[in-house]
Amino acid sequence: MVLICCLMLAIGTLVSSICLLISSIILLSFLLLILFPMLIIFLRQLLAYKKNLNKPINTTTIGIFHPYCNAGGGGERVLWKSIESLQKKYKNIKIYVYTGDVDVKPDEMLKKVKDTFDINLDKIDFIYLTRRKWVEAYMYPRLTLLAQSIGSMYLGFEALYAFQPDIFIDTMGYAFTYPLFKYLAGSKVVSYTHYPTISTDMLQQVQQRIVAHNNHQTIANNPILSRVKIIYYQLFSVLYGYMGRCADIVMVNSTWTEEHINNIWKCPVKTFRVYPPCDIEHLVKLPLDDDDDKTNESIRIVSVAQFRPEKNHKLMINVLREVRDIVDDNVWKKIRLVLVGSCRNDDDKMRVDELKELSKTLGIDGNVEFKLNVTYDELIDEFKKGTIGLHAMWNEHFGISVVECMAAGLITIANNSGGPRADIVKTEFDNRTGFLASAVIEYATIIADVIHMNYDEKNIIRNSARLDVDRFSSKTFEKEFIRVIEPLF
């Protein structure tokens, strides 16, 4: 009797489970096949109505997604130069910039563009986004890439609901926003990608269990966690590729970025390499003063980079510590490492404080200067006073600051990877435009060698560099950018 009761109970439980499973499948099918498409149709109609309601007559509207447009870095130069190029070429357009800088007024924004980049723009409209924190890395201590990408969709939908442009241009690499604008708003989508969200190099780092800013030591030291992270990265790459392929036109800023985007997005036919605009027109006119005049009081090693972890300012400070052991005391007293860069937020300011503390710990704080959020004129002044340009980021996607240092007449030492190696610095003996280095001692040795070069040796490198950087000029960018985007008009 007990056996029969247990059997009946088991059969009842199994029937209930089957019914629950069938109900779940029916519910899920209903959601996916009926409610979800209905929601998409409703959103498309709502956004189409809003678009027609707000659209200026006989005007093409362009929405540019750049949540950190007031940051003042190389990516922002691309943004503002793109807008200037569009305004020069087309008259019947209206440009909107989606920004998360809610505390900055439009006139303050445009003034900073003028002061920082020497770019004058006609009137543009700013659409302020309040959800920018959802793309901040600090919000996601785990699964950061995926979480930030989902956060960008949340931020993107805020932008989309506020305004639906005819042409949507993303200049920060938020690929997960592309299907929103393409399929919900019917916008043509243009991507300008500086740095892929994930790259094959990142996968290799995890596979080889190398500690890096995006691969914590805890994971690198654990084979199981490393394997899990590899699977996570591979799945994310597939999703990232699908999102990227939603773009109608893809622009990349370097050979390195192009290779990674083609490898993940797999759309080479609509992918174009457009080097970013570098301020060389003015810089190549700066006089090449005799270094004896410059170095009577100081030998200035100039770095221009935002204070972000991947820019590797710590390596530069460690390089300077190594230089102290190589050069004699009279030379050391003259050397100054000048770190020029913008601070976007409190995290960046905290990094600056950490760098100052590191300089003190190494006993070289008297030879390190920090120049934060400088104006364009102040940057030019630093270039004029500088002798050596320094760059330390591993796998820099391009390296605008490297080009600018070369154009300004600084002997430039860049990291032997990414854009600087593939596109910018030539190291052939008879056509040298700069130097490449990887390890601390390698950087330090080159710096010491450059300091002891005579004027003629330096000038050969400087003049070769100045002749070579013309391919990265603002005029070249403007011509190529318009050539690529013109079919959309």
N, C-alpha and C positions, 0 to 999 in steps of 0.2 A: 504493500500500500504506500509505504514511504517512497519506494523507488518510482512508483507511478506518479506520485505528487511531484517529485523532483524532476521527472521527465516532462511532465506537463508545464512545470514552472520554467524549465529550460526552453521548451518550445515556445512558450508565451514570450519569454525574453527575446528569443531569436526573431519571432514575428514582429515584436515591438521595434527591435533594432532595424529590421528590414523596412518596416513602415516609416521609421524615422529617417532612414537613409534615402528612401524614395521621396519622402516629403522634402528633404534637404535638396535633393537633386532637382526636383520640380521648382522649388523656391529659387535656387540658384539659376536655373534655366530661365525662369521668369524675370529675374533681375537682369541677367545678361542679355537675353534676347528681346525683352520687351521694355522694361523700365529704363535700362541704361541707354538704348537707342532713343527712347522718347525724351530722356533728359538731354541727350546730345542735340536732338532736333530742336527742343525748346531753347537751349542755350544759343544755338546757331541763329534762330529766328530773333531772339531777344537782342543779340549782339549786332545782327544785321540791321535791325530797327534803330538801335542806338547809333550805329555807324552812319546810316543814311540821315538820321536826324541831325547829327553834328558835323557832317562832312561839308567843307567849303565847296562852293560851286566851281567847276572847271579847275580844280586843284588836286594834285596828287599829295596825299598825306604820308609822311614818313615817321614812324616811331622807332627811336633808337633806345635800346635797353642797356643801360649802363648805371647800375645802382650806386656805384662809387665814383660818379663823374667828377667830384670835386677833389679827388685824391692827389692829383698833380704828378702822376707817374707817366711812364712811357705808354701804357695802355690808354691813358687819357689824351695823350698827344694824338694817337690814332683817331680817337673819337672826334676831337675838335677839328682835326685836319680833314676828316671825312665830311663833316658838316660844312666846312669852308669850301671844299671841292664841289659838293652838291649845290651850294648857294651860288657858286660861280657859274656852274653849267646850266642849271635849270631855274627858271623864273617862276613858273606856276607850281611851286611846291610849298608845303608848310611842314616844318620840322618840329617834332616833339621829342623831348628827352625824358625817359623814365628814370628818375633818380630817387635814391633813398636818403639824400642829404636834406632832410626836412627842415633843418635849422639854418639853412643857407638861402638867402634871397637870390632871385635870378640875376639882379644887377651885380651882386657880390660874386656870384659864380662866374659871370662873364668878365669881371674885372680880374679875377684870378687867372682866367684863361689868357688874358692879355699880359699880365705881369709874369706868369710862369712860362708861357710858350710863345709870346709875342704874336698871337693870332687874333685878328679882329673879325667878329662875326656879326651878321645881320640878326635881327630879332628872331629868337626861337622861344618856344614854349616849354615849360618844365611841368611834368606830371609827377607829383610827390607821392612816393610809396612809403607806407608806414610799417610794412612787414619785413623790412630788410634784415632784421635780426635772425630770421629763419634761414638765411644763407650763411650765417656766421659759423665758423668752425667750433667756437667755444660752446655752442648749443648742443654739440653732438660728440661726446667723448668716445663713443663707439660707433662703428659703421658710418664714419664721417662722410665718405664720398657719396654713399647712397642717400643718407639723411639730408645732406646739403642739396643734393639734386632734387629730392622730393620737396625740400623747402623752397627751391628756386621755382618749382611749379606753382606753389602757393603764392609766392611773390609775383610770378608771372601772371597768374590769374587776376591778381589785384590790378596789375598794369593793363591787362586785356579788358577788364570790365570798365576801367576808367576811360580808355580810348582804344578804338579799333582802327589801326592805320591800313592804308593800301599796301605799304611796304614796311615790313618789320625787319630791323637790323639789330642784331646782337653783336656787341663789340667786346664782350667779356667772357664768352665761352659757356653760357648757360644753355646747353643743348636741350635740356629737358623742357624748356619753354617753347621750342619750335612747333611741336604738334598742336599746342594750344592755339597759337596764332594761325597756323596753317589750316587746321581743320575746323576750328570754332569760329574764327573771324574771317577766314578766307583770304588772309594776307599772303603776299609773296614774302618768303623768308630768306634773309641774307645773313650769313654767319661770317664774322671775322674772328678767327680763333688764334689767340696768342700761344696758348698752352693747353694741350689736351687734358681733360679731367683725369684720364687714366692713360698710361702709355705702356708700351712693351718693356721699357726700361724699369718701370715700377714693378712689373711682374717679375722681371729678372732679379731685382733687388730682394724681393720676398723669397724667390726660389733659391737664391744664393745665401739667404739669411744674413743680409747686410743691414746693419743698423743705420737708419737715416731718419730725417724729420718726419717721414710718413711710414716708417717701419720701426716701431718701438723695440727696445732691447729685449723686453719680456717676450715678445713674439719671435724676434729673430733667434733667440736662444732656445726656443721650444719647437721641435720638429712637427708636433701635432698642430699647434696653433698656426705655424707657418703654412701647413698644408690646407688648413681651413681657410686661411686668408687668401691663398692662391685660388681656391675654388670661388670664394667671394669675388675676387678681382676678375676672374674669368667670366662669371655670370654678369657682373656689372659691365664689363666690356661689351658683351652682346647687347645689353639694354642701351648702353651709351651709343653704340653704333646705329641702332634703329632710330634713336632720337636725332642723331646727326644727319641721317639720310633724309630727314623731313625738310631740310633746307633746300631751297631752289638753287642758290649759289653759295659756294663755300670758298672763302678766302683764308689763306694761312700766311703767317708772317716769315716763314723760313723753310729751308730744306728739311731741317730736323722735324719741325711740326708737320710739314707736308707728308713725310714718310709715315709718321705715327697716325695721322688722320686717315690717310689712305689705307693703312693696315687695319684700322678699327671701323671706320665709317664705310669703307669700300665703295666710294663713289668718285673715282679719279676724274671722270669726264667733266664733272661740274666743280672740280676743285682747282683753284688758281693760287699760285704763289705771288703775293703782293707784299714786297718788303715795306715795313712801317716807315713813316716819314721821319727823317732825322734832320735836326737843325744844322745842316752843314753849310748852307749858303752864307750865313753870317760867320760861322766859326772858322771856315777856311781863310777868311780875310784877316784873322787875328795875326799880329806880327810874330814871327819866330825869333824872339829875342835871344841873344847870346846867354847861355845858362850861367855864365860868370856873373852877369848882372842880376839874374834871378836868385842865385844861390849864395850871395854874400851873407844873407841872414838866414835863409831856410831853403831846404830841398823839400818841396811839397808833393806828396803822393796823394792823388785825388781819386776818391771813389764816389760815384753817383749811383745811388740805389735806394729804393724804399726800404725802411727798416722792417723787413719781413724775415722770418727764419731761413727761408730758402736762399736768400741773398748772401748768407754765410759771412757776415761781418766778423764773426768770431775767428774765422780763418785768417782774415786780414790782420787782426790784432796779434794773433800768434805769429804771423809772418813778420810783423814789425819787431816782435820780441826776438825772433831769429836774426833779423838784420842787425840788431844791436850787437850780437856776438861776432858778426862778420866784418863790419866796418870799424874804423878806428874812432876814437872818442871825439876828435874834432869834426868828423863827418856826422857822427851820431847826434851831436848837439844841434845840427842844422835840420835834421830830418823831422818832418811832420806828416802824419797820416791824417788826411782831412776827409771825414766821412760826411758826405752831403746827401741828404735824402728827406723824404716827406714822411710824416707820422700821421696815419689815418685815424687812429683811435688809441684808447688807453693801453691796449696790448702792445702796440708799437712803441709807445712811450716807456712801457715797462722794459721792453727789449733794449732800448737805449740806456736805461739805468743799469741793466745787467752788463752791457758792453763797457760802460764807464767803470763799473766795479771790477770787471775782468782786467781792464787796463791798469787799474790801481794794484790789483793782485800781482800782475806781472811786472810792476814797477816801471811802466812806460806811459803812465797817464799824462805826463808832461809833454809827450810827443804826439798825442792824439787830440784832434779837434773835432767837435761835432757841430755841423751846420744843418739845422732843422728847418724845413719848409721855407727855403730861400726863394727869393724872387728871381726872375730871369736875369736881371742885371747883376745880381749877386752871384749867380751861377757862372756867368761870363767872366766875372772878376776872378773867381776861383780857377777857371780854366787858364786865364792869363797868367796867374801866379804859379800854376802847376808845372811840374817837370815830367811826372810819371802818372799814367792813368791805371787804376787797379780795378779788376773785376774778379769775383770769386765764386759766383753761383755755378754749381754743377748742373749740366744740361739746361742752361739758359735757353729759352725758346728762340730768342734772337739776340738781343743785346744792344739796344739803342744807345745806352751810355757808353758802350765800347766804341761805337761809330763816332759819337760826339767827341770823345777824348781824342781819337785819331784825327778828326777834322780840326780840333783846336790846337793840334801840334804837340800833344803829350805822347811820350813813348808809352804805348799801352801794353799791359800784361793781362791777359784774360784766361779764364779757365779753359782747359783743353778738352772741351766737350760741347755738345749742342750747337747753337747758332754761331757763336764766335769761331769755333773750329770749322764748321761746314760752310759758312757763308762770308765771314767778315775778315778774320786775320789770316794773312798769308805769311808763311815762315820760310819760304825759299830764300836761299842765301843771296841771290841776285835780285830778288824782288820782295824783300821783307817789309811788311807794313806794321809788324808788332811781334809780340811773343805770346806763347801759350805755356801754361804750367798747371800742375795738379797738386803736388804735395807742398807742404810748408817750406821745406828746405829748397825746393826747386824755385818757388816764388822768390824767396829771400836772395838766392844766388843771382837770379836775373836782375833783381832790383839793384844789388851791389854792382853788378857788371854795367848796368845802364848809368849809374851814378858816376862811374869811372870812365865812361866813354868820352871821347873828345867831341867838340862841336860838330865837326864834319861828319863823323860817324852817325851822330844823332840826326843830323839834318837829312841824310840820305833816307833814313827810315821815315822821318816826318813827311818829307816831300812825296815819297812813294805812297804813304797812307792817304795823304790829301788828294792825290790823283785818283786813288782807287775808290774813295767813298762817294763819288758822284752818283753811283748806281743806287745809293740809299737816300737821295735827296727828296725834299718835299715835292718838288716838281715831278719827279719820277713817280712818286706815290700817287699824286693827284691824277696823272695821266693813266696809270694802270688801274686805279680804283674806279674811275669813270668808265674805262674800257670794259671792265668786267661787269659792272652793274647796269650799264646802259640798256641791255636788252629788256630789262624790267620796265623801262619807261616807254 
